[in-house]
Amino acid sequence: MMSGLYDLIDIILPFQWASHMFMKNALLAVLLVTPLFGLLGTMVVNNRMAFFSDALGHGTFTGIAIGAIVGLVNPVYAAVIFSVVFAVIITLIKNFSRESTDTIIGVFSSLAIALGLAIMSFGGSFNKYSSYLIGDLLSITSKEIAVLAIVFAAVILIWILLFNKLLLTAVNTALAASRGVKTLALDLLFTSMVAVVVTIAIKWVGLLLINSLLVLPAAAARNAAKNVRTFTLFSVLTALFSGLAGLVISYYLNIATGATIVLISGVIFMISLIFRRR
């Protein structure tokens, strides 16, 4: 199947950059992961969860550190489990504690990144995993693309089935609960979904940039959209365009791909902000 996709890329994109296998893999990854960030970002922005998604990135870093310590060949698998547990704990405390949400998230975020750095620096092994801080999209393999495809299909299916309930909960939690929506369960499902996507992508995007890629496309789309449908569409298209443009530009300029994608998203956000004010 992958060979067929590679052949299709050669036919559709007869460019120098698309002739390299690592660029083909990166292109397929962009086509899978950026729409997910654009989609999930709409709810992150609506729920004012930008700080929360940043904390998830810190939790992922700790999960990778734990995976490395226990000797896993691919520590990302441990990171997925840890990130989901991390997201569930924060969500439960957020719903049942009297402390402000920002305070709870700030405490857990600080502890997670400190614990991750402490574990990774133990025995001088930090440099081995420091690449997770900045990411490397061009290092993605065909097997990892298959995992991305599975996650992509699962998120899209959940989104189709639960979008209305997710939106109602984001707009008015009390109203959603009065309509019979199990808001806590839905909140746990959504935060776990964000945790999985963030964790899977952090190896290629990087801890320092992952939150920007999740928030910027949705923030730009909200400035331009007039309703929920266009908000979702603009967010996905902005993320996809930023990913594709960032991939090509980073190839020709020989700069970090993840950073280029985020910079393009940031420029689009600034343009949308200017036009919104006008």
PAZAPA-4460 file (N, C-alpha, C; in steps of 0.05 Angstrom, whole numbers, plus 32768, in hexadecimal, padded with zeros to 4 digits):
% residues 278
    n_x    n_y    n_z   ca_x   ca_y   ca_z    c_x    c_y    c_z   seq   type   mol
   8011   7FE8   8000   8000   8000   8000   8011   8019   8000     1      M     A
   8026   8019   8010   8037   8031   8012   8045   8036   7FF7     2      M     A
   804D   8020   7FEA   805A   8024   7FD0   8048   8031   7FBC     3      S     A
   802E   802A   7FBE   801A   8037   7FAC   8017   8054   7FB2     4      G     A
   8018   805C   7FCC   8017   8078   7FD3   802F   8087   7FCA     5      L     A
   8046   807A   7FCC   805F   8087   7FC2   805E   808C   7FA4     6      Y     A
   8054   8078   7F96   8051   807B   7F78   803E   8092   7F72     7      D     A
   8028   8094   7F81   8014   80A9   7F7C   8021   80C5   7F81     8      L     A
   8031   80C7   7F96   803F   80E0   7F9B   8051   80E8   7F84     9      I     A
   805F   80D4   7F79   8071   80D9   7F62   8061   80E4   7F4A    10      D     A
   8049   80DA   7F47   8038   80E2   7F30   802D   80FE   7F34    11      I     A
   8022   8103   7F4C   8015   811C   7F52   8029   8133   7F57    12      I     A
   803F   812C   7F63   8053   8141   7F6B   806E   813B   7F5F    13      L     A
   8072   8141   7F45   808B   813C   7F38   80A0   8151   7F3E    14      P     A
   80A5   8156   7F58   80B8   816A   7F61   80D0   815C   7F6E    15      F     A
   80E6   816B   7F6F   80FE   8160   7F7B   80FA   8158   7F98    16      Q     A
   80ED   8169   7FA8   80EA   8164   7FC4   80D9   814A   7FC9    17      W     A
   80C6   8145   7FB7   80B5   812E   7FBB   80C2   8114   7FB1    18      A     A
   80D9   8115   7FA6   80E7   80FD   7F9C   80F5   80ED   7FB2    19      S     A
   80F9   80FA   7FC9   8107   80ED   7FDF   80F4   80DE   7FF0    20      H     A
   80FC   80C6   7FF9   80EA   80B5   8009   80E3   80C2   8023    21      M     A
   80F6   80D0   8030   80F0   80DC   804A   80DC   80F3   8047    22      F     A
   80DD   8101   8030   80C9   8116   802B   80AD   810B   8025    23      M     A
   80AD   80F4   8018   8093   80E7   8013   8086   80DE   802D    24      K     A
   8096   80D3   803F   808C   80CB   8059   8083   80E3   8069    25      N     A
   8092   80F9   8068   808B   8111   8076   8071   811D   806A    26      A     A
   806E   811C   8050   8056   8126   8043   803D   8116   804D    27      L     A
   803F   80FC   804D   8029   80EC   8057   8022   80F2   8074    28      L     A
   8037   80F6   8084   8033   80FD   80A0   8024   8117   80A3    29      A     A
   802C   812B   8093   8020   8145   8094   8002   8143   808C    30      V     A
   7FFC   8133   8078   7FE1   8130   806F   7FCF   8122   8084    31      L     A
   7FDC   8113   8095   7FCD   8105   80AA   7FCB   8115   80C4    32      L     A
   7FE1   8121   80CD   7FE2   812C   80E8   7FD8   8149   80E9    33      V     A
   7FDD   8159   80D4   7FD4   8175   80D5   7FB6   8179   80D5    34      T     A
   7FA7   8169   80C6   7F89   816C   80C9   7F7F   8165   80E4    35      P     A
   7F8D   8152   80F2   7F85   814B   810D   7F8A   8162   8120    36      L     A
   7FA0   8170   811D   7FA6   8187   812E   7F92   819D   8128    37      F     A
   7F8B   81A1   810F   7F78   81B5   8108   7F5D   81AF   8114    38      G     A
   7F55   8196   8113   7F3B   818D   811D   7F39   818F   813B    39      L     A
   7F4C   8183   8149   7F4C   8184   8166   7F51   81A0   8171    40      L     A
   7F60   81AF   8162   7F66   81CB   816A   7F4D   81DC   816D    41      G     A
   7F38   81D6   815E   7F20   81E6   8160   7F13   81E3   817C    42      T     A
   7F13   81CB   8186   7F08   81C6   81A1   7F1B   81D0   81B7    43      M     A
   7F35   81CE   81B1   7F48   81D8   81C4   7F45   81F7   81C8    44      V     A
   7F42   8204   81B1   7F3E   8222   81B2   7F23   8229   81BF    45      V     A
   7F0E   821A   81B7   7EF3   8220   81C2   7EF2   821C   81E0    46      N     A
   7F00   8207   81E9   7F00   8201   8206   7F16   820F   8216    47      N     A
   7F25   8221   8207   7F3B   8230   8214   7F4E   821D   8222    48      R     A
   7F57   8209   8212   7F68   81F3   821D   7F85   81F5   8212    49      M     A
   7F8D   820D   8209   7FA8   820F   81FD   7FBD   8208   8212    50      A     A
   7FBA   8211   822A   7FCD   820B   823F   7FCD   81ED   8245    51      F     A
   7FB5   81E1   8244   7FB2   81C4   8249   7FC1   81B3   8235    52      F     A
   7FBF   81BA   821B   7FCD   81AB   8206   7FEB   81AE   8209    53      S     A
   7FF4   81C5   8213   8010   81C9   8218   801A   81B6   822E    54      D     A
   8009   81B4   8243   800F   81A2   8259   8011   8185   8250    55      A     A
   8000   817D   823D   8001   8162   8232   801C   815D   8225    56      L     A
   8026   8171   8217   8041   816E   820B   8056   8168   8220    57      G     A
   8054   8176   8237   8067   8171   824C   8064   8155   8258    58      H     A
   804A   814C   825A   8045   8131   8264   8050   811C   8251    59      G     A
   804E   8122   8237   8059   810F   8223   8077   810C   8226    60      T     A
   8085   8122   822C   80A2   8122   8230   80A9   810F   8247    61      F     A
   8099   8111   825C   809E   80FF   8273   8099   80E2   826C    62      T     A
   8084   80DD   825C   807E   80C2   8253   8094   80B6   8243    63      G     A
   80A0   80C7   8231   80B6   80BE   8221   80CE   80B7   8233    64      I     A
   80D2   80C7   8247   80E9   80C2   825A   80E4   80A8   8269    65      A     A
   80CC   80A3   8271   80C6   808A   827F   80CA   8072   826D    66      I     A
   80C0   8075   8254   80C4   8060   8240   80E1   805A   823B    67      G     A
   80F1   806E   823B   810E   806B   8236   811B   805D   824E    68      A     A
   8113   8064   8266   811E   8058   827E   8118   803A   8280    69      I     A
   80FF   8032   8279   80F8   8016   827B   8102   8005   8264    70      V     A
   810F   8013   8250   811D   8005   823B   810C   7FFF   8222    71      G     A
   80F7   800E   821E   80E7   8009   8205   80F7   8013   81ED    72      L     A
   80F5   8004   81D7   8102   800C   81BE   80F6   8026   81B4    73      V     A
   80DC   8028   81B6   80CE   8041   81AE   80BF   804C   81C6    74      N     A
   80CB   805F   81D4   80BF   806A   81ED   80A5   8079   81E9    75      P     A
   809D   807E   81CF   8084   808C   81CA   806C   807C   81D3    76      V     A
   806F   8061   81D3   8059   8050   81DC   8053   8055   81F9    77      Y     A
   8067   8057   8209   8063   805D   8226   8059   8079   8229    78      A     A
   8061   808B   8218   8059   80A7   8219   803B   80AA   8214    79      A     A
   8030   8099   8201   8013   809A   81FB   8003   8093   8214    80      V     A
   800B   807D   8222   7FFD   8075   823A   7FFF   808A   8250    81      I     A
   8018   8094   8254   801C   80A8   8269   800C   80C1   8263    82      F     A
   800B   80CA   824A   7FFE   80E3   8243   7FE0   80E0   8247    83      S     A
   7FD4   80C9   8240   7FB8   80C5   8244   7FB1   80C6   8262    84      V     A
   7FC1   80B8   8272   7FBD   80B8   828F   7FC0   80D4   829A    85      V     A
   7FD4   80E3   8290   7FDA   80FE   8298   7FC2   8110   8292    86      F     A
   7FB6   810D   8279   7F9F   811D   8271   7F87   8116   8282    87      A     A
   7F83   80FD   8288   7F6C   80F4   8298   7F6E   8100   82B4    88      V     A
   7F85   80FF   82C0   7F89   8109   82DB   7F83   8127   82DC    89      I     A
   7F8F   8136   82C9   7F8A   8153   82C8   7F6C   8159   82C5    90      I     A
   7F5F   814B   82B3   7F43   814F   82AD   7F32   814A   82C6    91      T     A
   7F38   8134   82D4   7F28   812D   82EC   7F2C   8142   8302    92      L     A
   7F45   814A   8307   7F4B   815E   831B   7F3E   8179   8313    93      I     A
   7F3F   817F   82F9   7F33   8198   82F0   7F15   8199   82F5    94      K     A
   7F08   8182   82F2   7EEB   8180   82F5   7EE2   817F   8312    95      N     A
   7EF3   8175   8324   7EEB   8170   8340   7EF9   8181   8354    96      F     A
   7F0D   8191   834B   7F1C   81A2   835E   7F11   81BE   835D    97      S     A
   7F15   81CD   8372   7F0D   81E9   8374   7F24   81FB   836A    98      R     A
   7F3B   81F0   8366   7F52   8200   835C   7F4C   8209   833F    99      E     A
   7F57   821F   8337   7F53   8229   831C   7F60   8216   8308   100      S     A
   7F55   8214   82F1   7F5F   8201   82DC   7F7C   8208   82D5   101      T     A
   7F81   8222   82D2   7F9D   822A   82CA   7FB1   8221   82DF   102      D     A
   7FAA   8223   82F9   7FBC   821B   830E   7FC2   81FE   830D   103      T     A
   7FAC   81EE   830A   7FAF   81D0   8309   7FC1   81C8   82F1   104      I     A
   7FBB   81D3   82DA   7FCA   81CC   82C2   7FE7   81D5   82C5   105      I     A
   7FEB   81ED   82D0   8006   81F8   82D4   8017   81E6   82E6   106      G     A
   800B   81DD   82FC   8019   81CB   830F   8021   81B1   8301   107      V     A
   800E   81A4   82F4   8014   818B   82E7   8027   818E   82D0   108      F     A
   8025   81A4   82C1   8037   81A8   82AB   8053   81AC   82B4   109      S     A
   8057   81BB   82CA   8072   81C0   82D4   807E   81A6   82DF   110      S     A
   806E   8197   82EE   8078   817E   82F9   807F   816A   82E3   111      L     A
   806F   8169   82CE   8074   8156   82B8   808E   815B   82AA   112      A     A
   8092   8175   82A2   80AA   817B   8293   80C3   8178   82A5   113      I     A
   80C0   817F   82BF   80D7   817C   82D1   80DE   815F   82D5   114      A     A
   80CA   814E   82D8   80CE   8131   82DC   80DA   8125   82C3   115      L     A
   80D0   812D   82AB   80DB   8122   8292   80F8   812A   828E   116      G     A
   80FF   8143   8294   811B   814C   8291   812D   813E   82A5   117      L     A
   8123   813A   82BD   8133   812D   82D2   8139   8110   82CA   118      A     A
   8124   8102   82C0   8128   80E6   82B9   813B   80E3   82A1   119      I     A
   8137   80F5   828D   8148   80F3   8275   8164   80FB   827A   120      M     A
   8169   810D   828D   8184   8116   8293   8193   8102   82A5   121      S     A
   8184   80EF   82B1   8190   80DC   82C3   81A4   80CA   82B3   122      F     A
   81BC   80C9   82BC   81D0   80B9   82AE   81DB   80C6   8295   123      G     A
   81D4   80DF   8290   81DE   80ED   8279   81D2   80E4   825F   124      G     A
   81B9   80DB   825F   81AC   80D1   8247   819A   80E6   8239   125      S     A
   819A   80FE   8243   8188   8112   8239   818C   8118   821B   126      F     A
   81A5   811A   8213   81AA   8122   81F7   819E   810E   81E3   127      N     A
   819B   80F5   81EC   8190   80E0   81DA   8174   80E6   81D3   128      K     A
   8165   80F3   81E5   8148   80F8   81E0   8141   8116   81DE   129      Y     A
   8156   8126   81DC   8150   8143   81DA   8143   814A   81BF   130      S     A
   8144   8138   81AC   8138   813D   8192   8119   8140   8195   131      S     A
   810E   8135   81AA   80F1   8137   81AE   80E9   8154   81B5   132      Y     A
   80FC   8164   81BC   80F6   8180   81C2   80EF   8190   81A9   133      L     A
   80FD   818A   8193   80F9   8199   817A   80EC   8188   8164   134      I     A
   80EE   816E   8166   80E1   815D   8153   80F0   815B   8138   135      G     A
   80E8   8147   8129   80F4   8143   810E   80E0   8134   80FC   136      D     A
   80D0   8143   80EE   80BB   8138   80DD   80C7   8126   80C7   137      L     A
   80DF   812C   80BE   80EB   811E   80A8   80F5   8102   80B0   138      L     A
   80F4   80FC   80CA   80FD   80E2   80D3   80E7   80CD   80D5   139      S     A
   80CF   80D5   80CE   80B8   80C2   80D0   80BB   80AB   80BD   140      I     A
   80B2   8093   80C6   80B5   807B   80B6   8099   8072   80AC   141      T     A
   8099   805F   809A   8080   8054   808F   806F   8047   80A4   142      S     A
   807C   8039   80B7   806D   802C   80CD   8060   8041   80DF   143      K     A
   806D   8057   80E4   8062   806C   80F4   804B   807A   80E5   144      E     A
   804C   807B   80CB   8037   8086   80BB   801E   8075   80BE   145      I     A
   8022   805A   80BF   800C   8048   80C2   7FFE   804D   80DD   146      A     A
   800D   8051   80F2   8002   8057   810C   7FF2   8072   810B   147      V     A
   7FFD   8086   80FD   7FF0   809F   80FA   7FD5   809C   80EC   148      L     A
   7FD5   808A   80D8   7FBC   8085   80C8   7FA7   8079   80DA   149      A     A
   7FAE   8067   80EC   7F9B   805B   80FE   7F90   8070   8112   150      I     A
   7FA2   8081   811D   7F99   8096   812F   7F87   80AA   8120   151      V     A
   7F8E   80B1   8108   7F7E   80C3   80F7   7F62   80B8   80F4   152      F     A
   7F5F   809F   80EC   7F45   8093   80E8   7F35   8092   8101   153      A     A
   7F41   808C   8118   7F33   808B   8132   7F29   80A6   813A   154      A     A
   7F3A   80BB   8137   7F31   80D6   813F   7F1B   80E0   812E   155      V     A
   7F1C   80DB   8113   7F07   80E4   8101   7EED   80D6   8108   156      I     A
   7EEE   80BC   810E   7ED6   80AE   8115   7EC9   80B8   812E   157      L     A
   7ED9   80BD   8143   7ECF   80C8   815C   7EC4   80E4   8158   158      I     A
   7ED1   80F3   8147   7EC8   810F   8141   7EAD   810F   8134   159      W     A
   7EA9   80FD   8121   7E8F   80FB   8112   7E79   80F3   8125   160      I     A
   7E7F   80E0   8137   7E6A   80D6   8149   7E63   80E9   8160   161      L     A
   7E77   80F8   8169   7E73   8108   8182   7E76   8126   817F   162      L     A
   7E78   812F   8166   7E7E   814C   8162   7E69   815E   816F   163      F     A
   7E4F   8158   816B   7E3A   8169   8176   7E3C   816B   8195   164      N     A
   7E41   8154   81A1   7E43   8154   81BE   7E5C   8162   81C8   165      K     A
   7E72   815F   81B9   7E8A   816D   81C0   7E86   818B   81BE   166      L     A
   7E79   8194   81A9   7E74   81B0   81A5   7E62   81BC   81BB   167      L     A
   7E4D   81AD   81C1   7E3A   81B7   81D5   7E48   81B9   81F1   168      L     A
   7E58   81A5   81F7   7E67   81A6   8210   7E7B   81BD   8211   169      T     A
   7E87   81C3   81FA   7E9A   81DA   81F9   7E8C   81F4   81FC   170      A     A
   7E74   81F7   81F1   7E65   8210   81F2   7E59   8214   820D   171      V     A
   7E4C   81FF   8218   7E3E   8202   8232   7E3D   81E7   823F   172      N     A
   7E4E   81E2   8253   7E4F   81C8   8260   7E36   81C2   826F   173      T     A
   7E2B   81D6   827D   7E13   81D1   828C   7DFB   81CA   827A   174      A     A
   7DF9   81D8   8263   7DE4   81D1   8250   7DE7   81B5   8245   175      L     A
   7E00   81AE   823F   7E05   8193   8234   7DFD   817E   8249   176      A     A
   7E04   8183   8262   7DFD   816F   8277   7DDE   816D   827A   177      A     A
   7DD0   8183   8277   7DB3   8183   827A   7DA6   8174   8262   178      S     A
   7DB4   8172   824C   7DAA   8164   8235   7DB2   8146   8236   179      R     A
   7DBE   813D   824B   7DC5   8121   824E   7DE0   811A   8245   180      G     A
   7DF0   812D   823E   7E0C   8128   8235   7E1D   8122   824D   181      V     A
   7E2C   810D   824C   7E3F   8106   8261   7E58   8116   825D   182      K     A
   7E58   812E   8268   7E6D   8142   8262   7E88   8139   826C   183      T     A
   7E8A   812D   8283   7EA3   8124   828E   7EB0   810E   827C   184      L     A
   7EA0   80FB   8275   7EA9   80E5   8264   7EB2   80F0   8249   185      A     A
   7EA3   8103   823F   7EAA   810F   8225   7EC4   811F   8227   186      L     A
   7EC7   812E   823D   7EDF   813D   8242   7EF7   812B   8244   187      D     A
   7EF4   8115   8252   7F0A   8101   8255   7F12   80F5   823A   188      L     A
   7EFD   80EF   822A   7F03   80E4   820F   7F12   80F8   81FD   189      L     A
   7F09   8111   81FE   7F15   8125   81ED   7F32   812B   81F6   190      F     A
   7F37   812E   8210   7F52   8134   8219   7F64   811C   8214   191      T     A
   7F5A   8103   8216   7F6A   80EC   8210   7F71   80EB   81F2   192      S     A
   7F5D   80F3   81E1   7F62   80F4   81C4   7F78   8108   81BE   193      M     A
   7F76   811F   81CA   7F8B   8134   81C5   7FA6   8129   81CF   194      V     A
   7FA6   811B   81E6   7FBF   8111   81F1   7FCC   80FD   81DE   195      A     A
   7FBC   80EB   81D2   7FC7   80D7   81BF   7FD3   80E5   81A6   196      V     A
   7FC4   80F8   819B   7FCE   8106   8183   7FE7   8116   8189   197      V     A
   7FE7   8124   819F   7FFF   8134   81A6   8017   8122   81AA   198      V     A
   8013   810B   81B8   8029   80F9   81BE   8034   80EC   81A4   199      T     A
   8022   80E3   8193   802A   80D7   817A   803B   80EA   8169   200      I     A
   8033   8104   8169   803F   8117   8157   8058   8125   8163   201      A     A
   805C   8123   817D   8071   8133   818A   808D   812C   8180   202      I     A
   8091   8113   8178   80AB   810A   816E   80B2   8119   8155   203      K     A
   809F   8121   8145   80A4   812F   812B   80A0   814D   812D   204      W     A
   808F   8156   813F   808A   8173   8141   809C   817F   8157   205      V     A
   809F   8171   816D   80AF   817B   8183   809F   8187   819A   206      G     A
   80A8   8182   81B2   809A   818C   81CA   8097   81AB   81CA   207      L     A
   80AC   81B9   81C0   80AB   81D6   81C0   8097   81E2   81AD   208      L     A
   808E   81D2   8199   807C   81DD   8184   8061   81D0   8183   209      L     A
   805D   81BA   8191   8045   81AA   818E   802B   81BA   8195   210      I     A
   802C   81CB   81AA   8015   81DA   81B2   800E   81EF   819D   211      N     A
   8022   81FB   8191   801E   820F   817C   800F   8204   8164   212      S     A
   8017   81EC   815C   800B   81DF   8145   7FEE   81D8   814B   213      L     A
   7FE7   81D3   8164   7FCC   81CC   816C   7FBA   81E5   816E   214      L     A
   7FC6   81FC   8176   7FB6   8213   817C   7FB4   8227   8165   215      V     A
   7FCA   822C   8157   7FCB   8242   8143   7FB7   823F   812C   216      L     A
   7FB5   8227   811F   7FA2   8225   8109   7F85   822B   8112   217      P     A
   7F7E   8220   8129   7F62   8225   8134   7F5E   8242   813B   218      A     A
   7F73   824F   8147   7F71   826B   814E   7F6E   827C   8136   219      A     A
   7F7C   8276   8120   7F7A   8285   8107   7F5F   8281   80FB   220      A     A
   7F55   8268   80FC   7F3B   8262   80F0   7F24   8270   80FE   221      A     A
   7F27   8272   8118   7F11   8280   8127   7F0F   829D   8120   222      R     A
   7F25   82A9   8119   7F25   82C5   8110   7F16   82C9   80F6   223      N     A
   7F16   82B4   80E5   7F0B   82B7   80CA   7EF0   82AA   80C7   224      A     A
   7EE9   8297   80D9   7ED1   8287   80D5   7EB8   8296   80DF   225      A     A
   7EA1   8290   80D3   7E88   829C   80DA   7E75   8288   80E8   226      K     A
   7E7C   826E   80E7   7E6C   825A   80F4   7E7E   8242   80FB   227      N     A
   7E72   822E   8108   7E81   8217   8111   7E8C   8207   80F9   228      V     A
   7E7D   8205   80E4   7E85   81F5   80CD   7E9E   8201   80C0   229      R     A
   7E9D   821C   80BB   7EB4   8229   80AF   7ECC   822A   80C2   230      T     A
   7EC6   822C   80DB   7EDC   822C   80F0   7EEB   8212   80EE   231      F     A
   7EDD   81FC   80ED   7EEB   81E2   80EB   7EF9   81DF   80D1   232      T     A
   7EEC   81E7   80BB   7EF8   81E4   80A0   7F11   81F5   809E   233      L     A
   7F10   820E   80A6   7F27   8220   80A5   7F3E   8217   80B6   234      F     A
   7F38   820C   80CD   7F4D   8202   80DF   7F5C   81EB   80D2   235      S     A
   7F4D   81D8   80C7   7F59   81C1   80BA   7F6A   81C9   80A2   236      V     A
   7F5E   81DB   8092   7F6D   81E4   807A   7F86   81F5   8081   237      L     A
   7F84   8205   8096   7F9B   8214   809F   7FB1   8202   80A8   238      T     A
   7FAA   81EE   80B8   7FBE   81DB   80C2   7FCA   81CB   80AB   239      A     A
   7FBA   81C3   8098   7FC3   81B3   8081   7FD6   81C4   806F   240      L     A
   7FCD   81DD   8069   7FDE   81EE   8059   7FF8   81F5   8066   241      F     A
   7FF7   81FA   8080   8010   8200   808F   8023   81E8   808E   242      S     A
   8018   81D0   8091   8028   81B8   8091   8035   81B4   8076   243      G     A
   8026   81B6   8061   8031   81B1   8046   8045   81C7   803E   244      L     A
   803D   81E0   8043   8050   81F6   803C   8069   81F5   804D   245      A     A
   8066   81EF   8067   807D   81ED   8078   8090   81D7   8070   246      G     A
   8085   81C0   8067   8095   81AA   805F   80A6   81B1   8047   247      L     A
   809A   81BD   8033   80A8   81C4   801A   80BC   81DA   801F   248      V     A
   80B4   81EF   802E   80C6   8206   8033   80DE   81FD   8043   249      I     A
   80D9   81EC   8057   80F0   81E3   8068   8104   81D2   8059   250      S     A
   80FA   81C4   8044   810C   81B4   8033   811F   81C6   8024   251      Y     A
   8114   81DA   8017   8125   81EC   8007   8136   81FF   8017   252      Y     A
   812D   8206   802F   813D   8218   803F   814F   8209   8053   253      L     A
   814A   81EF   8055   815A   81DE   8067   8158   81E7   8084   254      N     A
   813F   81EA   808D   8139   81F2   80A8   8126   81DE   80B5   255      I     A
   8121   81E0   80CF   8110   81CD   80DD   80F4   81CE   80D2   256      A     A
   80E9   81B7   80CC   80CF   81B5   80C0   80B9   81BD   80D4   257      T     A
   80BA   81B3   80EC   80A5   81BA   8100   80A3   81D7   8105   258      G     A
   80BB   81E4   8108   80BC   8201   810D   80B0   8210   80F5   259      A     A
   80B6   8207   80DD   80AC   8215   80C5   808E   8213   80C4   260      T     A
   8083   81FC   80CA   8066   81F9   80CA   8059   820B   80DE   261      I     A
   8064   820D   80F5   8059   821E   810A   805B   823C   8102   262      V     A
   8071   8243   80F6   8075   825F   80ED   8060   8267   80D9   263      L     A
   805A   8255   80C6   8046   825B   80B2   802B   825D   80BF   264      I     A
   8025   824C   80D2   800B   824E   80E0   8009   8268   80EF   265      S     A
   8020   8271   80FB   8020   828A   8109   801B   82A2   80F6   266      G     A
   8027   82A1   80DF   8023   82B7   80CB   8005   82B8   80C3   267      V     A
   7FFA   82A0   80BE   7FDD   829F   80B7   7FCC   82AA   80CD   268      I     A
   7FD3   82A4   80E6   7FC4   82AF   80FD   7FC6   82CD   80FE   269      F     A
   7FDE   82D8   80FA   7FE1   82F5   80FA   7FD1   8303   80E4   270      M     A
   7FD1   82F6   80CD   7FC1   8301   80B6   7FA3   8301   80BD   271      I     A
   7F9A   82EB   80C8   7F7E   82E8   80CF   7F76   82FC   80E5   272      S     A
   7F89   8302   80F7   7F84   8315   810C   7F81   8331   8101   273      L     A
   7F92   8338   80EE   7F91   8352   80E1   7F76   8357   80D2   274      I     A
   7F6E   8343   80C3   7F55   8345   80B4   7F3D   8345   80C6   275      F     A
   7F3F   8336   80DD   7F28   8336   80EF   7F24   8352   80FC   276      R     A
   7F3A   835F   8102   7F38   837A   810E   7F2C   838E   80FA   277      R     A
   7F33   838A   80E0   7F28   839C   80CC   7F0A   8397   80C7   278      R     A
***
